[in-house]
Structure formats: structure tokens, C-alpha cells
């Protein structure tokens, strides 16, 4: 049994797509292209960490923090009940 909400339920709604780390942009571009299958009022994107290593022409409308990192560095985001933490390694 699937818990997925049918895409038609989002028709004529405003949508905010949230990602933890914007790295290459593949996650956001995939999500935006999915919702472009139907008429929506507006699509906004939000990320906790923006790394500026995009391969795809997508940007975050809302950013928690922008980090200048090398491609070899890794960001790990952890969520808990009382805290959210981003680590750079």
C-alpha cells in the first residue's frame, strides 16, 4: 500500500519544495519537474545549506546558510527532536 498523495491533489496550489543540502541541484530539479506536470499557482524552493556546486539551472528561493566548499567536502545534516545540526567534513 502506497502513502503517496496523487499529483492531482496539488493542482492550483502553491508548493514549497524543501531540501537539506543544495549540492548539484539534481534533487530540486527532479522535484520541480515533477510538479510542472500539473498547473500550480507557484513553486518555491528552500534549502538548509546551499553549496553552490550546481550542475542544473536551479536555485533556492530560501536558504538557511550558504557555504563555500570544495567538491570533495561533504555536508551531513542531522535532525533530532530538539536540534538540527549541519557538519562539514
C-alpha positions as CSV (number, residue, x, y, z in Angstrom):
1,X,0.0,0.0,0.0
2,X,1.4,3.4,-1.0
3,X,1.2,6.5,1.1
4,X,1.9,8.7,-1.9
5,X,-0.5,11.6,-2.5
6,X,-1.8,11.7,-6.1
7,X,-0.3,14.6,-8.0
8,X,-3.7,15.9,-9.0
9,X,-4.3,16.9,-5.3
10,X,-1.6,19.7,-5.8
11,X,-3.4,21.2,-8.8
12,X,-3.8,25.0,-8.4
13,X,-1.9,25.1,-5.1
14,X,1.3,26.9,-4.0
15,X,4.1,24.4,-3.4
16,X,7.3,24.8,-1.4
17,X,10.0,22.1,-2.1
18,X,12.4,21.7,0.8
19,X,15.9,20.0,0.6
20,X,18.5,19.7,3.3
21,X,21.6,20.4,1.1
22,X,21.6,22.0,-2.4
23,X,24.7,20.5,-4.0
24,X,24.4,19.6,-7.7
25,X,20.7,20.6,-7.9
26,X,19.5,17.2,-9.1
27,X,17.1,16.7,-6.2
28,X,15.4,20.1,-6.6
29,X,15.3,19.9,-10.4
30,X,13.7,16.5,-10.3
31,X,11.1,17.7,-7.7
32,X,10.3,20.9,-9.6
33,X,9.9,19.0,-12.9
34,X,7.5,16.5,-11.3
35,X,5.2,19.3,-10.2
36,X,5.4,21.0,-13.6
37,X,3.2,18.2,-14.9
38,X,0.2,20.0,-13.5
39,X,-0.9,23.6,-13.3
40,X,0.2,25.0,-9.9
41,X,-0.1,28.6,-8.6
42,X,3.6,28.9,-7.5
43,X,6.6,26.7,-6.8
44,X,9.3,27.9,-4.3
45,X,12.4,26.1,-3.2
46,X,14.1,26.1,0.2
47,X,17.3,24.5,1.4
48,X,19.1,24.4,4.8
49,X,22.6,24.5,3.2
50,X,23.5,25.9,-0.2
51,X,26.9,24.7,-1.5
52,X,26.9,26.4,-4.9
53,X,28.1,23.4,-6.9
54,X,25.1,23.2,-9.2
55,X,25.1,21.1,-12.4
56,X,21.4,22.1,-13.1
57,X,19.9,25.5,-13.6
58,X,18.0,25.7,-10.3
59,X,18.3,28.0,-7.3
60,X,16.9,28.0,-3.8
61,X,14.4,30.8,-3.1
62,X,15.1,30.5,0.6
63,X,18.5,29.5,2.1
64,X,19.5,28.7,5.7
65,X,23.2,29.2,5.1
66,X,25.4,29.4,2.0
67,X,28.8,27.7,2.3
68,X,31.8,28.0,0.0
69,X,33.1,24.4,-0.1
70,X,35.2,22.2,-2.3
71,X,33.6,19.4,-4.3
72,X,35.4,16.9,-2.1
73,X,34.0,18.2,1.1
74,X,30.8,16.6,2.5
75,X,27.9,18.1,4.4
76,X,25.9,15.9,6.8
77,X,22.6,17.2,8.2
78,X,21.1,15.6,11.3
79,X,17.7,16.3,12.7
80,X,16.6,15.5,16.2
81,X,13.6,16.4,18.4
82,X,15.3,19.4,19.9
83,X,18.1,20.3,17.5
84,X,19.2,20.4,13.8
85,X,22.9,20.3,13.0
86,X,24.9,20.5,9.8
87,X,28.5,19.2,9.8
88,X,31.2,19.9,7.2
89,X,33.8,17.2,6.7
